[in-house]
Amino acid sequence: MRNRAKTYLLAAIFAVLVSIVTSFVSIFVNNFPERGTLLQKNGQILGGDFVTFYVAGKIFTENRDALYDLALQRNIREQFLIEQGVSHYPELPFVYPILVAALFPLYSKLSFIPAFFAWSLTCFLVSGSIFFAVLKELGLLSIRRIPFVILAMLGFAPYGLNTIMGGHLSALGLAVFSGVFLALNRRCWGLAGFLLSFSYYKPPIFLFALVSLVLSQPFQFTLGFLIGAVFLISLSLFLGGVSGLVAYVTTASRYLYGQELLPGLQLPPNQGAGIFGALVQVFPSVMYAAIALGIIFLILLGIIVSVSHRSKLGANPSILYALVCAASVGLSVQCIRYDLAMLMVPFAIILTNLPSLNKYYRSALILVIGAFYSEFCFRDIHISNGSFNLSSALFVPLIFLLGLIAMGCGFYLHKEEKNA
């Protein structure tokens, strides 16, 4: 009877995922731009943020020293979009390290639409293959489950809709979190640290993960990270010189809530998908929001470091890593909707551990993951004078539940030992 109920449940989930993916594809196809323009029928530009990477690839090839000249970026972007039949467009500044721009010259040599599809396919193949390795490591992958897994990946809007169809870099973040997990799970501490150094592409998203793992893992992890960091920074200096590195740091440090990158251009709070995006709406100033975020950061950091040094944690280090990943994304000051794609790693770890949890924790985590899958329906929720994304609120129960489980709560085994 239980097997039959489980089969019906999986069939229902499969049907829901098929409908979600089909709707995403339908939205994409129905809004695809007409020949001679990149403007979709819904008023958005095809490829989203891929436009800025495409333009950055051209600047890297033709005028690398001016990569962070925002006025030049704007002029080239405007000229390119006007040539593509787009007269109204958003500001899309390039504020990533020079090595990110170095990824795109080959794509920029293609016309835009083929380049966009080539980049999207690259992102899916690279991130998907490494994430599949994580699922195999966790025992979640089999031949029969591959269609289900692909649907689950593409049906998660931050990955399928915002990253793959939006041409963004979060696929790289998913690959980094996946690779670090595989290395840690096999006790390859140095390799894990080296792989985390590739978080260089967007440091704020990985700041909490870096600090917590440096403090909780063996010294080989830190050494591996430092080797990777020196390698990436040296390569950046080789490509852009000291002036290029300084220009990047100066530009990226200004692209925060409440600060103008260009006159009238700043990171809009309603784009924030993490906890900080909600805090800046609640508190009277960005400074107070930053203080509140810092307090949460330190509390979670203390929990992770203390728990990681307890011997009992050795029985389930994957839950602690899930907490590290979720907290790192949720506490980032630059968490945007597409960055939520990286949550697929902690989601996979949670699913692996569900059988060992009592029914209350199991039910709560399933509800939270299900809510994240529907967050795309509840973006720009307006309350009072502000707006926020549902994901900002969902991070609270996700991190809270993972924190409790990491501290030893919720396991059947823990309860049995206590009763004995």
ZAMARGU-4260 file (C-alpha; in steps of 0.2 Angstrom, whole numbers, plus 5000, padded with zeros to 4 digits):
<rodrens>
0) 5000/5000/5000 | 5014/5012/5005 | 5023/5008/4988 | 5008/5012/4978 | 5005/5029/4988
5) 5023/5033/4985 | 5021/5029/4966 | 5006/5040/4965 | 5015/5054/4974 | 5030/5053/4962
10) 5019/5053/4947 | 5010/5069/4954 | 5026/5078/4957 | 5032/5072/4939 | 5016/5079/4932
15) 5018/5096/4941 | 5036/5098/4935 | 5031/5094/4917 | 5018/5108/4918 | 5030/5120/4926
20) 5044/5117/4913 | 5031/5117/4899 | 5025/5134/4905 | 5043/5141/4905 | 5046/5135/4887
25) 5030/5141/4882 | 5033/5159/4889 | 5050/5159/4881 | 5044/5153/4863 | 5028/5164/4863
30) 5039/5180/4868 | 5053/5176/4856 | 5058/5191/4846 | 5054/5194/4828 | 5068/5193/4815
35) 5079/5209/4815 | 5077/5213/4834 | 5081/5206/4851 | 5066/5214/4859 | 5054/5200/4865
40) 5035/5203/4864 | 5034/5205/4883 | 5046/5220/4882 | 5061/5212/4889 | 5077/5209/4879
45) 5081/5191/4874 | 5095/5184/4885 | 5093/5196/4899 | 5110/5199/4907 | 5119/5190/4893
50) 5119/5206/4884 | 5131/5214/4896 | 5142/5198/4895 | 5142/5199/4876 | 5147/5217/4876
55) 5160/5214/4889 | 5167/5201/4878 | 5169/5213/4864 | 5177/5226/4875 | 5189/5213/4882
60) 5194/5210/4864 | 5195/5227/4857 | 5199/5239/4872 | 5203/5228/4887 | 5210/5243/4897
65) 5193/5252/4897 | 5183/5237/4903 | 5177/5246/4918 | 5173/5262/4910 | 5155/5262/4913
70) 5151/5276/4901 | 5160/5267/4887 | 5150/5251/4892 | 5134/5261/4891 | 5139/5268/4874
75) 5144/5252/4866 | 5128/5243/4873 | 5117/5257/4867 | 5124/5256/4850 | 5123/5237/4849
80) 5105/5237/4855 | 5099/5250/4843 | 5107/5241/4829 | 5097/5226/4835 | 5081/5235/4834
85) 5080/5239/4853 | 5076/5257/4858 | 5071/5255/4876 | 5083/5245/4887 | 5088/5243/4905
90) 5105/5248/4912 | 5116/5232/4912 | 5133/5237/4919 | 5147/5224/4919 | 5154/5223/4937
95) 5162/5206/4937 | 5181/5202/4937 | 5191/5203/4921 | 5192/5184/4920 | 5173/5183/4918
100) 5175/5195/4903 | 5188/5183/4897 | 5175/5169/4895 | 5165/5178/4882 | 5176/5184/4867
105) 5173/5168/4858 | 5154/5170/4860 | 5155/5188/4855 | 5162/5183/4838 | 5145/5175/4835
110) 5130/5184/4831 | 5120/5187/4847 | 5106/5174/4846 | 5118/5159/4842 | 5130/5166/4855
115) 5116/5166/4868 | 5110/5148/4864 | 5128/5142/4864 | 5131/5150/4881 | 5115/5143/4888
120) 5119/5126/4882 | 5137/5127/4890 | 5130/5133/4906 | 5118/5118/4907 | 5130/5105/4902
125) 5144/5111/4914 | 5133/5114/4929 | 5122/5100/4926 | 5136/5087/4924 | 5144/5092/4941
130) 5127/5093/4949 | 5123/5075/4943 | 5140/5070/4951 | 5133/5077/4967 | 5117/5067/4965
135) 5126/5051/4961 | 5137/5054/4977 | 5122/5056/4987 | 5114/5040/4980 | 5099/5050/4972
140) 5104/5047/4954 | 5100/5032/4943 | 5096/5029/4924 | 5077/5029/4927 | 5078/5045/4938
145) 5087/5056/4925 | 5072/5063/4916 | 5064/5067/4934 | 5081/5075/4939 | 5082/5086/4923
150) 5064/5091/4925 | 5067/5096/4944 | 5082/5106/4938 | 5073/5115/4924 | 5057/5117/4934
155) 5066/5127/4947 | 5064/5145/4940 | 5080/5152/4947 | 5089/5139/4937 | 5079/5135/4922
160) 5070/5152/4919 | 5083/5165/4926 | 5099/5156/4924 | 5098/5145/4908 | 5085/5155/4899
165) 5092/5171/4906 | 5110/5169/4901 | 5117/5172/4918 | 5132/5166/4928 | 5124/5157/4942
170) 5127/5140/4934 | 5145/5143/4938 | 5140/5146/4956 | 5130/5130/4956 | 5146/5121/4949
175) 5157/5128/4963 | 5146/5123/4977 | 5144/5106/4969 | 5162/5103/4966 | 5167/5109/4984
180) 5154/5097/4991 | 5161/5082/4981 | 5179/5086/4987 | 5174/5088/5005 | 5164/5072/5005
185) 5179/5063/4999 | 5190/5072/5012 | 5200/5081/4998 | 5202/5097/5009 | 5215/5106/4998
190) 5205/5103/4982 | 5189/5109/4991 | 5198/5125/4995 | 5205/5127/4978 | 5188/5125/4970
195) 5180/5137/4982 | 5192/5150/4976 | 5182/5151/4959 | 5169/5160/4970 | 5180/5175/4964
200) 5167/5178/4950 | 5155/5185/4963 | 5163/5186/4981 | 5147/5192/4991 | 5137/5176/4987
205) 5151/5165/4994 | 5158/5176/5009 | 5149/5166/5022 | 5154/5150/5015 | 5172/5155/5014
210) 5173/5161/5032 | 5163/5147/5040 | 5173/5133/5030 | 5190/5141/5034 | 5186/5141/5052
215) 5178/5123/5052 | 5189/5113/5040 | 5207/5107/5041 | 5221/5119/5037 | 5223/5111/5020
220) 5206/5119/5015 | 5213/5136/5018 | 5229/5132/5009 | 5220/5126/4994 | 5209/5142/4994
225) 5225/5153/4995 | 5233/5144/4981 | 5218/5146/4970 | 5216/5164/4975 | 5234/5168/4971
230) 5232/5159/4954 | 5216/5169/4949 | 5222/5186/4955 | 5239/5183/4946 | 5230/5179/4930
235) 5219/5194/4932 | 5234/5205/4934 | 5242/5198/4919 | 5226/5201/4909 | 5221/5218/4916
240) 5236/5225/4926 | 5235/5233/4943 | 5224/5247/4936 | 5211/5234/4930 | 5211/5225/4947
245) 5208/5242/4956 | 5195/5247/4943 | 5185/5231/4946 | 5186/5232/4965 | 5181/5251/4965
250) 5166/5247/4953 | 5160/5231/4962 | 5161/5239/4979 | 5149/5253/4973 | 5136/5241/4966
255) 5127/5239/4983 | 5110/5244/4990 | 5109/5263/4993 | 5125/5267/4983 | 5125/5274/4965
260) 5136/5266/4952 | 5131/5279/4939 | 5120/5294/4942 | 5103/5287/4945 | 5109/5269/4944
265) 5110/5258/4960 | 5105/5240/4964 | 5086/5240/4966 | 5080/5233/4983 | 5065/5224/4975
270) 5078/5213/4965 | 5085/5206/4981 | 5080/5188/4984 | 5090/5186/5000 | 5087/5191/5018
275) 5096/5208/5015 | 5084/5212/5001 | 5070/5212/5014 | 5080/5220/5028 | 5083/5236/5017
280) 5064/5237/5015 | 5061/5236/5034 | 5075/5246/5042 | 5075/5265/5039 | 5093/5265/5032
285) 5105/5253/5023 | 5117/5255/5038 | 5104/5248/5050 | 5100/5234/5038 | 5119/5229/5037
290) 5121/5229/5056 | 5106/5217/5057 | 5113/5206/5044 | 5130/5206/5052 | 5122/5200/5069
295) 5113/5186/5060 | 5130/5182/5051 | 5139/5181/5067 | 5126/5170/5076 | 5126/5157/5062
300) 5144/5157/5060 | 5146/5153/5079 | 5133/5139/5077 | 5142/5131/5062 | 5160/5133/5070
305) 5154/5126/5087 | 5144/5111/5079 | 5158/5107/5067 | 5170/5104/5081 | 5159/5092/5090
310) 5163/5074/5087 | 5145/5069/5084 | 5144/5080/5068 | 5155/5068/5060 | 5140/5056/5057
315) 5132/5069/5046 | 5143/5083/5039 | 5132/5085/5023 | 5119/5093/5033 | 5131/5106/5040
320) 5137/5109/5022 | 5119/5112/5017 | 5117/5125/5030 | 5133/5133/5025 | 5127/5135/5006
325) 5109/5140/5011 | 5116/5153/5023 | 5129/5160/5011 | 5116/5163/4998 | 5103/5170/5009
330) 5115/5182/5018 | 5123/5189/5003 | 5121/5207/5000 | 5120/5204/4982 | 5108/5189/4981
335) 5097/5191/4965 | 5084/5179/4959 | 5095/5169/4948 | 5107/5166/4963 | 5094/5155/4971
340) 5099/5142/4958 | 5113/5137/4969 | 5101/5131/4982 | 5099/5115/4972 | 5114/5108/4981
345) 5107/5110/4999 | 5090/5104/4992 | 5098/5088/4986 | 5107/5085/5003 | 5091/5088/5012
350) 5081/5075/5001 | 5095/5062/5005 | 5093/5065/5024 | 5074/5065/5024 | 5072/5047/5030
355) 5083/5050/5045 | 5072/5065/5051 | 5056/5064/5062 | 5040/5068/5053 | 5039/5086/5059
360) 5056/5091/5052 | 5053/5081/5036 | 5036/5089/5033 | 5043/5107/5036 | 5058/5105/5025
365) 5047/5098/5011 | 5035/5112/5012 | 5049/5125/5012 | 5057/5117/4996 | 5040/5116/4988
370) 5038/5135/4992 | 5055/5139/4984 | 5049/5130/4968 | 5034/5142/4968 | 5043/5158/4973
375) 5043/5164/4955 | 5024/5167/4957 | 5027/5178/4972 | 5040/5191/4967 | 5038/5209/4970
380) 5026/5207/4984 | 5020/5225/4989 | 5019/5229/5008 | 5017/5247/5014 | 5030/5257/5004
385) 5041/5243/4999 | 5041/5227/4989 | 5051/5210/4992 | 5052/5193/4985 | 5045/5178/4994
390) 5062/5169/4994 | 5068/5183/5006 | 5056/5176/5019 | 5058/5158/5014 | 5077/5158/5019
395) 5072/5161/5037 | 5063/5144/5040 | 5076/5135/5028 | 5091/5141/5038 | 5082/5139/5055
400) 5077/5121/5052 | 5095/5116/5045 | 5103/5125/5060 | 5092/5114/5072 | 5096/5098/5062
405) 5115/5102/5062 | 5114/5105/5081 | 5107/5087/5083 | 5088/5090/5083 | 5076/5081/5073
410) 5085/5064/5070 | 5076/5048/5075 | 5093/5041/5080 | 5096/5056/5092 | 5079/5053/5100
415) 5082/5034/5102 | 5099/5038/5110 | 5091/5050/5122 | 5077/5038/5127 | 5090/5025/5130
</rodrens>
